[in-house]
Amino acid sequence: MRGGETAAGTPGGDGALLFRLLGPVRVGLPGGPAHRPGPPRRQAVLSVLLLRRRRPVTGAELVAAVWGDDAPASAAGNLRTHLWALRTLLEPGRTSREPARILLGDEHGYALHTPPESVDAWRFEQWAEAARQARARGDTAAEHALLAGALGQWSGEALAGVPGPFAEEERTRLAALRATARKRHIVCALRLGLHHTVIPELSPLTREFPLDEELRALFMRALHGCGRRAEAFTVFADTHRTLGEELGVAPCPELTALHARLLADDPPPFVLRPSGPLVRSALPDAAERALTRAKSVLVEGEERGAVPVLVITGPGGAGKTALAARVADDVAHRFPDGRLSADLRTWGPVPAGPGPLLAHLLRALAVPASRIPADPDERAALYRSALSGRRVLVVLHGARDAAQVTPLLPGGPGSAVLLTTRSRVLAPALPAATRIELAARPYAEDPPPGEGTGGPDADVPDADVPGSDLPGSDVPGSGAPDTDASDQGDLPPSLVPAARRLARSGAGLSSVEALAAAWGTDRADAALIAEALVDAGVLDTPAAGTYRLPARP
């Protein structure tokens, strides 16, 4: 820039303009009032130019960004009017004969030559990135202070009231970044012992996002840390009721485990979004050998700027779930924006469709339910937009085929995907996927011909299975899902009797000891069988050492 430039010059200089996008769009001088730069479409044009950060945007691209696919014939003329008005706003003293110095246009398109630090959205992302670096250094106090600076840039919903598809995508992307920063700021405050400072923020946040279990967990921790234990348990009870009424599900295993730990006055250490099954025992030898390779696949792919996809395959009971949990925990520091988890397993022959799964993931990314579109393709586009600019590990359990998984893959670098599946053909069907295959472990494979299984119900005919005469146990759709081998896909036959007994008894939440009594085994064998049934999708494990039959989707 030449000397003497004022409008939109270096922030803090005389006559310099500052641009606010993290709230209603406003333009103003430092320390002075800020004003709207014109009607909503003009705000949309300015927002595109500011967020493209000096990269030229063609007229056609601006029309598409502001008016969308249904742009009227008058859009091009209206665009020229808005550009003229913006030049007048940015350089009010420029005469018609002087060349523009800030809003430039040539054969490549239009570009705004403003300092990036004059835009609050740029400052927010810079502060957030500095906070990530402080987190990597283990400096919680610095991360907390930097996140406070980042969040201080906001004054409401980003690009509030600005129309057009570009503004909608950026609104979603920036809202997701803000949600992550807010959660990290709260976690830092709790780690620093500042429990009382976050309760005024968490109370309205949990009302705004009632289905966000991570926020509920943080609220419970904050209340417990202030000695308000009864209120913390009330939050859990309210969460249990809300999830049941709105989604028909119980709280996630992590929230249930946190509730149990707080009841025992033993809060666990912090891990942001610790989704995925809890690691309950040492991995099998083969899985331990695979652990190093699995982590390197995710880390090296992330370092290359790609979206690494790691597929862990193996039969039921091979240890896929446990290995995935270990890998996710060990690489968590590479993905500071958290972890998303989804269970893709179904009881029928048709895999779960992408629509409900995408809705689940979008809610986890703090997208309000009112903004989640009904169309699966639009949900997938919104999901990719919400992940843009974030570093998230997506963990998907029990995938069946590429059609089920593809809509759940991030659209750009920064994030990574970890899949568990029994399918050996899924990895080749996904772009740039790496497969790690695990062998079966005890109670997950058939015995040699002529030998008994050594497991429960080895010689018990179906008619003698306890609970087979329970009312409604033979009525389709009532009670727990049927677990015949035909319904369980490739469930190893040696696991079928144990699964059938549980299904027909309609057992609820069970401990390892209760399962051992039901199966007639010792505790060690019961634990092995239960873990194999978890990997096979027959059992859920809401907390360490407890198991239950999942409800039919």
N, C-alpha and C positions, 0 to 999 in steps of 0.2 A: 504494500500500500504506500501511496505517496504521502509525503508530509502534508499536513493541513486537512486531511480527511477527518470528518467528524461523525456524520451519521453512520450508525452501525459499525463504528470503529472499535478500537480496543476497549473492552468494558472497563469502566472506571474513569475513562478519559472524558474530556468535555464534550458533551453532545452525543456520547456513545449510547446506542440503543441496546436494551436487553430484551430477550424474547422469552415468554413464559408459555410453555406447552403442557406442563404438569398441573393441569387445572384448566379453567377457561383460558383460551388463547388471548394473550395480552402483549402489547409492546409499550415500552416506556423507558425513560431515562433513569439511571441509578439514583435511588433516593427520592424519586418523584413518582407521581401517579402513573399507572399503566392503563392503557385503553385498548379497546377492541380495534383490530386493524381493518375492520369493515364487516360486511355481512358474512354468514357462515361459509359460503363457497369461496370467498376471498381468504378467509382463515384457512380453509382446506388447501388452497394453492400455496399459501405461505408455509404451512406445515410440511407439505411435501418438499419444498425447496430447502427448508431448514434441516429436515431430518435426512435428506440426501447428502448433506455436508459437502457442498461445492461440486458434487458430481452432476454433470449436465443431465437434464430431463427434457425429452422432446415434447413438443406440443401434444402429440397423440398420447404419450404416456401421462401427461398431466390431465388430459381429458378423461382417460380411463381411470386414473387415481381419484379424481374428484367426482365425476359423474357416473362411473361404472359402465357396464356394457350397454345400458339403455340411455346413453347420452343423447340429448335432443340435437337437432340440426343446428341449433343456435349456440351449442357449447363452445365451438371454436371461437366465435365472435365474443362470447362472454368471457372466455379465458383471456383474450387480448385486453379487454377492458380491465379485468382484475390485475393483470401484469402492469398495465399503465398506472393504475391506482397505487400499486405497491411501490413502483419506482418513485412516485411522488411522495409517498410516505417515508421511504428510506432516504431519499435525497431531496428534501424540500426546496433547497436553494438552487437546484440544477435547472438550467435553461434548456429549451428544446434543442438547441444547437450543440450542447455539450454531450459528450459520450457518457453513458452510464458507467459508474464505477463499482456498484454493489450488486445490482440485479442485472446480470449480463445475459445477452442472447446472441447466438450465432448459429451456424449450420448444424452444430452438434446439439443444440437445445438451449435451455435456460439454466442458470446456476446462480446461487446467492453467494457472494464473496463476503461473508461475515465471519468473525472469529468464532471458532466452535464453542469457546467458553462463554459466549454471549447467550447461549441457549441452555435453559435449566435442565433439559433432558440429557444433554451432553455432560453437564456437571454431575448429575445424578449417577450416570453410568461410570464416570471416572472415579467418584467417591466409592461406589460399590466395588469396583475392581480393586481399588487400594485396600478395601476391607477384606476382600478375598486373599490378597497377598499377606495381610496381617494375620489372617486365620492360618494360612499355610506356615507362617513363622511361629504359630502358637501364642501370639500376642493378643489375648482376649480383650484387654483394656483398649488397645489401639483399634481393634476391629469394632468395638462398641462405639468409640468416639467417631470413627469414620462413617459408620452406618447412620449415626445420628445426623451427621452432616449431609449424607445422601438423602435421607428421608425428609430433612428440612427443606429440600427443594420443592416438595409437593404442596399444593394448595387445594386439591380436589381430584376428581377423575381426570385423567390425561385427555387432552383434546376434547374437553367437554362440549357437546353440542355441535362438533364439527362433522359434516356429512362426508360420505364417500367410502369406498372399500379400503383405500390406503389408511385413512384415519381409523377405521374399525380394526384393521390388523395391528396397527401401531398401538392402539388403545389396549388391545388384548396383550400384546407383548410387554408393554410397559407395566401394565397391571400385574402381570406374573412376576416381573422383576421386583416390583414394589412389595408384593406379598412375600417373596423370599427374603428380601432385606428386612422386612418387619419381623419375620420369625427369627432370623438370625440375630437381630438387635435384642429381641426378648431373651433368646437363649444366652447371649453374652451377659445381659443384665442378671439373669438368674445365676450364672456361673460366678459372677462378681458379688453375689450375695445381695443384690438390689431387688429382692422380690417385691417389696412394696411399691416400687416405681412402675411396674408393668401391669399391675392389676387394673388401674383405670383405663389402660389401653386394651387389655384382653377382654374385659367385660363387654364393651360394644362390639369388638371384633368377633367374638363367639356368637353374638346375636346376628351379626351381618352374615356370617358364614357358619350356620348351625350344623352343617354336615362335615366340617373340617375337623377331623379327629385329632390332627396334630395341634391345632390351636387349643382344643379342649384339654389335651395332655399338658400343654404349657400352662394353661389356666389352673389346672389341678396342682401342678408343681408350685406355682407362685403362691396359691392359697395355703398349701401345706407348709411352705417355707415361712409364711407369716404366722404360723400357728393356728390357722383357720381350717382345721382338718375336717370339721363337719361340712363346711361349705365346699371343700374339695370333693368330698364324697357325694354331695348333692349334684355337683357338675357331672360326675360320672353317671348318676342315676338319670339325670336329664338327658344326657347323651344317649344312654341305652333306650330311653323312651322315644326320642326324636328319630334315631336311626330305624327303630322298629316301625314307627308310624310312616316315615317318609320313604324308606327304602326296603323295609321288610328284612333287615339284617341286624345282627348283634354288633357291638363294638369290636373293632379289630383286635387281634391277639395282643398287639403291643399296648393298647389302651387298657385291656383287661389285666395284663401283667402289671402295668403301672399301678392300677387300682389295688391289686393284691399287695404290691410292695409298699404302697403308702399305708395300707391297713396295718402292715407290720412295722410301720414307721421306719422303713428302710428304702428311701428313694434311690433308684438306680442311677448310674452316671449318664450324662447327656450324650445322645447321638441324634442329630437332626434327622427327622423322618426315618426312624429305624424300622422301616417296613420289611416284610419278608419273614419267613419262619425263624423261630429262635433256634440257635444251635444247641442241641441237648447232649451231644456225645461226640467223641472223637470220630473223625471220618475213617471209612475203610482205607486200607493201604493204597488201593488203586486210586481212590479219590485224592488222597494226600499227594500222590505223585502227580496228579493232574492239576493240583492247586497252583503251582508255580507257573505252569504253562497258561492256565486260564487267566491269571492276573496279567501276564505279559501280553496276551492277545488284546485285552481291553486297554491297557496302558499304551502299548505301541500304536494301536489304531488311533487313540485319542491324540497322541503326539504328532501323528501324520496329518491331522486335520480331517480325518475321515470319521464316519459313524461306525465304529466297530460293532459287530454282531457276533456274540459268542453263543453257540448252541450246545448245551449239555444233553446228550442222549443216553439212553439205557433203559432196561426193563424196569418194571415196578420193583421197588425195594433196592435199587442199585445205589442209592445215595445221592440222586440228582438234587433233591431239595436241600440237603445238608451242604453239599458242595457249593451250590448257588449262594446260600446264605454266607458261607465262609468267604467266597470270592467277593461278594457285595460288601461285606464288612471290611475286608482288607484293602479294597480300592476306594472306599468312601471318601477319603481325603482328596482324590482326584476329581470328585464331582461335588463341589461345595454347595450346589443349589439343591442337593437332596436326592432322594430315591423314590421312584414311583413303582408300585407293585400291583399286579393284577393276576388273578387266577383264571385261566382260560379253560379249565377242565369242565366237562359236561357229563351228565349221566347217559344221555342218549347218543345216537349215532351221528347227529348233526352238531358241529361245533357251535359254540356261542358266537353270535353275530358281532360285528365290530361296533354297531351303534351303542348298545348299553355299555360295552367296555370303554369306548371313547368318552361317554358321559361320565363314567367313574373316574377316568384319568383327568378329565377337564375339571371336575370338582376338586380333585386333589391338587390341581394347579391354581386353585382359588378363582376359577371362572364361575360367576354366579349362575345358578340354574336357569334364571330367566334369559341368559345370553347364550345358552347352549342350543344350537339349532336342532330341528327334528331330523333333517336329512343326514344320513351317515357320511356322505362325501363332504358336506359342509362342516360336520364335526371334525373330520380328519384334517381339513384345511385349518380349522381353528386350533386344533391340537398342535399341528406343526408350527403355527404362528406363535402359540404360547410357549413352545420350547425354544424358539429362535433366540439366540443370544444367551441361553442358559446352559449350564453343564450339569446334566441330570443323568442318573443311571436308571434305566427302565428295566425292571425285572418282571418277566412274564413266565408264569408256571403252567405246565401242562398244555403247551401249544400242540395243535393237531396238524395244521397245514399252512402253506404260505398265504392263502387267501385270508385266513384268520389273523395272521400276524402283520402283513404288509401295511394295513392302515394304521398300525400302532407304532411304526418306526418313525423316529425323528426325521425331519426333512433336511437338516443341515448339520455341520460339524459342531462338536462341543459335547454332545451327549453320547451315550453308549447303550447297547441293549444286551441283556443277559436272558437267554431262553432255556427252559427245561422242557424236554419232550421225549416221548418214546419213539417218535418217527425218525427213521434213519435217512429219509429222503427230504426232510424239511430244510436242512442246511444248504444242500446244493440248489434249492429253489429260491434262496434269498441272496441278494447281491452282497458280495464281500463277506459272507458269513464263514466262521471257523467252527468246526465241530470237534468236540471232545466226547468220546464214548466211554461209558462206564460199564463194567461187567456186572452180572447179578451177584447178590450176596445171599446169605442164608434166608430161607423162607421167601425167596423171590424167584426161585427157579424150580423146575420139576425134579423129583427124585429119580434116581436111576430105576429102570424097569425092574419090577419085582420087589422094590423096597418101599416101606411106609414113609410117610412124610416126616414122622417124628414130631409133627405139629398138632394143633388142636383138631379134634373131630376127624382124625385120620380114617377111622373105620366106623364113623357114626352115620347111618343113613339119614336122608333128609327128614323123614317122618319123625325121627327121634330128636331133632334139634329143639332144645328148650325154647319156648316162646312161639313155636309154630302154630299153636292154637290160640294165640292172643286175638281178641276181637279186632276185626279189620285188617289183620296182618296179610290176608290174601286179596284185599281189595285194591285194585290198581289206583295209585296216586295217594293212598292213605299211608300215614306213618312215614318211616324212613324209606329211601329208595331201595328198590330191589337190587341185589348185588350178584345175580347169577352171572356166570362167566360170559354169557352172550351179551349182557348189558355192560360188562366191564371191559369190553374190547379185548385186549391181550393180557388181562389180569392172570398171573400164573395160577394154574389149577391148585397148587399147594396152598394158595391164600384164599381160595373160594370158600372152603368150609368156615373159616374164621369170619370172613366178611358176611356170609349168609346168616350165621348165627346172630351177629350184631344187628343186621338189618331186620331180621324177623322178630327180634326181641324189642326193637325200638328203643334201645338203650340211649340214655341221655349222656350228660357229661360224666366221664369215667376216669378213674385213676388207673395207673399201671396195675396196682394191686387188685382192683375190681376186675380188670380185664383178665388177669391171671386166674382169678377164681372162676370167671365165666368160661374160660377156655380150658381149664384144668391143666395149666402149665405153671412153671415157676416164674418169678418176677422177671428174670433176665430174658427168658424166651418170650414172655409177653411183651416186653419192651421192644424186642427185635421185630416181632410180628406187627405191633402197632406202628413202628416206624416204616415198615414195608408198606402197610396199608395207607399211611400218609402219603408216601411217594406215589402210590398207585391212585390216589385221589379218592379212596374209600373213606378215609377219616380226615377230619380237621383236628388241629391242635391249637386251641385258643391260648394255652399257656404251657409252660414247661411241665411235662409229666401228666398232662390231662388231655383227653381225647373225646371227640364226639362225632356223630354222623352228621354230615352237612345236609342242609335242606335241599330239596330238588330245585334247580334253577327255574 
